């Protein structure tokens, strides 16, 4: 079985107060992209344990491993061991939820496999509950598309897809990652979080537009913290604006920078211009992943 694990960007991220568990309240709009890792699953009956293989290898915590364990624990499925193979295309530690999307893809594949092999039925809602225990970005990527995330991002509401051809994104990656916990700590130091009343007002404004946001709402309130830690990203954002981006922002906690364009042809033209400055290996064009184009298990 095989599926895509799409990157995501936060086209809006409003930062709220810290919760009792240490995480921040957020209001965010997740948009899945047609830039994807490839994730496959095969049963390995002769093995004594599950395996996860990344190509190329990824250092540090692998949420795909956590996803396999969480699925087995939550569903009590005791089927044969499986091998998960992930071919990475999403930048690692780039603020585009590559690891979270891989974990969500693993949950989808395991649900399909467990139903086919053993008759176990796990709903999308149940998968999102499992996903919420893995990480705040994971539930919105179980069924990729456009979602409103609240709480710490793990409580999600489906938003309508953008019209085809409505938007495109130019992505500029960085050679050096940026720690998400460090960015949140810097946001606290800078006093960036809103209070609960202001955060709720932001959520109401987004719901009123059904996720088709005016440019004034396409903001990332973590961005000043990311730029405080990585001031070298300021010229990258300026270059995106100079190449015609309607909005340029840091993606999530960074360091990837994203330019929003109203038309794919404008994004393609900008990417060609920017690749001459930043290098072809660091500049990519992506579009929103629509539900009709989401690749399921095959």
N, C-alpha and C positions, 0 to 999 in steps of 0.2 A: 504494500500500500504506500501511496505517496501523496503529499500535499505541499502547498506553498505556505510559508510563514512570512507574511508581509511585514515590512517596516511600517512604523507609524510616526507621525508627527503630531505635536499638539498645536493646532492652529489657534488655540486660545488656552491660556493657563493662568487662572487667577489664584493667588496664594492667600490662604487663610490662616487662622490661629493653629497652634499646636494642640493635638489631642492628648488624652490621658496616656495613650500607648506610645507617645513620642513622635508620631507621624503628624503631618500637617493636613488640615482640611484643605481641599482643593475644589475648584470648579474648572473643568477642562473639556475641550472638544478634541477627541482623538480622531485622526483620519488615517486609515490604512492606505498604504501605497502599493503600486504595482512593482516595486522593488522588493524581492523576496529571497529568503533562504529556501532551499529545497530540503524537505524532511521525509524520510522513508522509514517504514517499519517492516520487519520480517520476523516471523517466529523462529526460534532456535531451540527446538525441543531437547536437543542433546546437551545444552548448556545448563549450568547450575545457578545462573543468575542473569538478570537483565544487563544489557550493555548499551552505552551511548557513545557514539563515535562522531567527532567533529572534524570536518575537512575545510580549511586547515585547523589544527588543534587550537583550542581556546584555553587560556590560563584562567585560574580562579574558579569560583562557583559556577556550576552549570545547572541552570534552572530546568533543563530537560530531564536531568536525573531526578530532581525534586518532583517533577511532574509525574514520572513513572511511579515513584513511591507513593505520592499522594493519591493517584488514581487507584492503585491497589488497596491502599488503606481505606479510602472512602467507600469504595464499591465492594470490598472484600473479594475481588476477582483474583483467583489463584491459577489463571491459565499459564501455559508454557512461557518460559522466559522469552523476551523479545530483544532484538537488536534495533536501536534507533540510529540512523545515519543522517547527519546534518551537514549539508554543503553550504558554507557561509558565503553570503554576498552582502548582507547588511553590515555596515561598519560596526566593529566591536567597541563598546564603551563610548558610543557616539551620540547617546540621547535619542535613539530611534527604536528602542525596545526590542532589539534583535533577540536577546535572550528570553525576554518575556513572550515574544511571538513564537519562538521555537517551543517553549513550554506549552503554549496554547495549541500549537499544531500537534504536539505529542498527545495531548488530551483528546483531540479530535480523532486521531488515528487509533488510539487505544480503544475509544468508545466503539468505533467502526469494527475494529478487529475482534473485540470481546463479544460484540453482538453476532458477528459472522461465525466465530469459532465456538461460542458457548451459549449463545442466546441471551446474553446480558443486555438489557436496554438501559441506556443512560441518556437522559434528556439534555438539551442545550442548557437549560436552567440549572440542572445538577452539575454540569461541567463548569458553569460559571461560579458556582459555590466552591467547588474544588479549586478553581483557578484563583479565587480571592485569597485562599490560604497560601498561595505560592508567591504572589506579588501583586501590587496595586494595578499594574498595567495589563496583567494577564486576562482578566475577565472580558475586556473590550476586544481582545484578539481571538477569543474562542470562535466567534462568528465575525470575521473582519468586515469592516465598513466604516461608518461614521457614527460615533457614540458620544453622548454627554456623560462625563464621569464626575461623581460627587463623592462625599466622604473623603477618603485619601486617594480617590480615583477608582476604587474597586466597586462602587455602586454605579451601575451603568444603565443608561436609557438609550434605546436606539433612536437615531436621528435619520431623517430622509437623506438618501444619497444626493450628491450634487448631480446636476444634469450632465450627460456625457459631453466632454469637451469644454466644460465650464471652468476648469482650473488645471494648472500644472505647476510643478515645483522644481526648482533648481537646487540641488543639494551639494554643499561643499563640505567635505569631511576634513578632519584634522589628523595629523600623524601621531598626536599625543592625546590620550583619553582624559576625561575629567570625572572625578568621583562625585556621584550623586549626593551622598551624605555630606561631603565637603561643601557642595553648593547650597544645600539647605541650611547648614550651619552658618554659612556666610550671609544668607538671606536673613536669618535671625539677627546676626550681628549688625546688619545694615538697617534693621527695623522695617523690612519690606512687607511682612504679612498684613493683610486687611483684618478688620474685626469681623465677627460673624454676620452683623447686619449688612455690611458692605459686600461681603461674599455672597449672601443670599440675594442681594439686589443684582449682582452680576449674573447669577444663575437664572433669575427671572428674565433678564434682558436676552440671554441666549435662547431660552425656551420660546420667547416671543418671536424669535426669528427662525425657529425650527432648525437651528444649526447652520443656516445659510447666512453667514455672519457679515456685517459691514466691516470695512477695514479697521474702523475704530475699535472693534472688539477682537481683532486678530493681534493679540498681545501675549507676551510671555513675562509674567511678573517675577519669574526666577532669573530672567536675563541679566539684570544689573549685578546679581551675585556671581553669575557665570563670568561676566566681563570683568568683575573685580579680581577674580582669580586668574583669568586669562585675558588680559587687555589686548593680546595679539589678535583676538577675534574681532575687535572693533573695525580694523581695515577690511576684513572679510565681509562684514555686514555692509560697509560703505560701498564695496565693490558690487555687491548684489543690487543695491539701490541704483548705483551708477549704470548698471546693465538693464535697468528698466523694471526691476521688481516693484510690484505694487506695495508689498510689505516684505521686509527682511527681518528675520528673527532667529535667535538661537533655538534649536530644537530641544525641548524639555530642559534637562540639566546641562545640555551641551556635551561636547564642544561643536557638534555638527551645526552648520548654519544653513538656513533654508530661505529661498526667495519664492514668493507667491506671485504667479502670473495668471492673468485672466485667460490667456490662450496658449495652447501647446506650442504653436509656431514661434511665439515670442520667447517662450522658455528655451526652445531648442536654439534659437539665435543667440540668446544670452549665454547659454552653456558653452557654445563654441567660442565666444569672446572670452569667457572666464577661464576656460581650459588653457588658453595661451598664457595666462598669468599663474594659475594655481597648479596646472598639470592635469592631463586627461584622466589620470588615475584617481584624482580627488574630486572631480566634478561629474555629476550625474543628473539626468532629467528623469522625473517620475511623475506619474499621474495618480489621481485618487483611484483606489480599488473599489469598484462598484460591486454590489451584492451579486449581480448577474454574472460577474466575471470572477467571483471567488472560486478558486480551485479547491475542490473537495477531494476526499480519498479516491484513488483510482487504482 
